[in-house]
């Protein structure tokens, strides 16, 4: 038996065992089958025996086969409007990368900070965060990693530069709804349960302050013990090309429309536009003959359809959790938590999600946990959006292990960073992130939600 076949057999056997044990302990057959299916999906996503896109489409087969949800109900999740919000956003990200606008932005952001090692740490972290709010954190890290290696010849400083890039990408990804998959899963769950979906600008207003505080603390931690070692940062500013100017203008216009679309009660009710449609419109504008920024045959290979399928799988799992009653059953088992103060509940959720996502996919984890948190909130008379927001942001703030996030894995691949170094800095940032998320949620986010 080949290694791949062995991993596949073990995944199926583990899922089958989970189904059997769950049924023995009192869950219904659909609930047991759902748990087993999730175990199988997470195992296959993790061991990469099958391509991500293939695994992400399996719910369309598994859920009807086990009587979890029917084919139509399952497949509709792959056409969730949030998928097209991501699609439009990613088309814009491709245009940013193709035009080289990210390099222009990076050079200008780098030159805002001192040319010392400490200054470069802050510059790389801030640049990575800003780019990650528009691009994927994986793409951002790959784009900046060579810059981090170039800016110093000293391994201990290179190590901190690379961590600043990886951590900055994770921290910055939370700043916009399209910055990281868990954010979009949250929006999908809000749509599913007819909750008010946070407008783009409101999301940024809520979360950006948290990200900036985290960036400042992370930069200070990574800069400790460094003197004023000079870097190789360049003083030159690359000129803005015509293509870059067009992309930058489109992004500016998009931000303006999204801002005007955000209600500011009681003074302004917003434009009333569907933000999924706005984002998709701006993405498709890139293909117009007058723009000449994207060309389908040339750029279609860069569109991450596998991630779109992954979102569909996440939405399908969330829907199945609600429809089978497993979310309510799980929430009832957590009812004892409802007797505690809200800040203690938020602290428990943030801690659980932060450390669990160190060893599993944050997208899969959020897909499973958000329906449970929604059911728990409604059963205990709490605001579901606030608790789900705490969980969603916590899923991106895992900094300890290489497998926790793609940026961590990428910088670990350089061979410059040791696991114990990442774990040492990451543990401190995990704990700081948990505390900050709870503080912001309790004292700041409640003003918006």
Secondary structure, DSSP 8 states (H G I E B T S, - for coil): --HHHHHHHHHHHHHHHHHHHHHHTT--HHHHHHHHHHHHHHHHHHH-SS-HHHHHHTHHHHHHHTTSS-HHHHHHGGG-HHHHHHHHHHHHHHHHHHHTHHHHHHHHHHTTS-SBHHHHHHHHHHHHHHHHTTS-HHHHHHHHHHHHHHT-S-HHHHHHHHHHHHHHHHHHGGGSTTSSHHHHHHHHHHHHTT-----HHHHHHHHHHHHHHHHHHHHHHHHTT----B-----------HHHHHHHHHHHHHHHHHHHTS-BTTTB------HHHHHHHHHHHTTSTTT-S--HHHHGGGS-HHHHHHHHHHHHHHHHHHHTTHHHHHHHHTGGGGGS-HHHHHHHHHHHHHHHTTSS-HHHHHHHHHHHHHHHHHHTT--HHHHHHHHHHHHH---SSTTTSHHHHHHHTTS-S-HHHHHHHHHHHHHHHHHHHHHHHHHTGGGT-
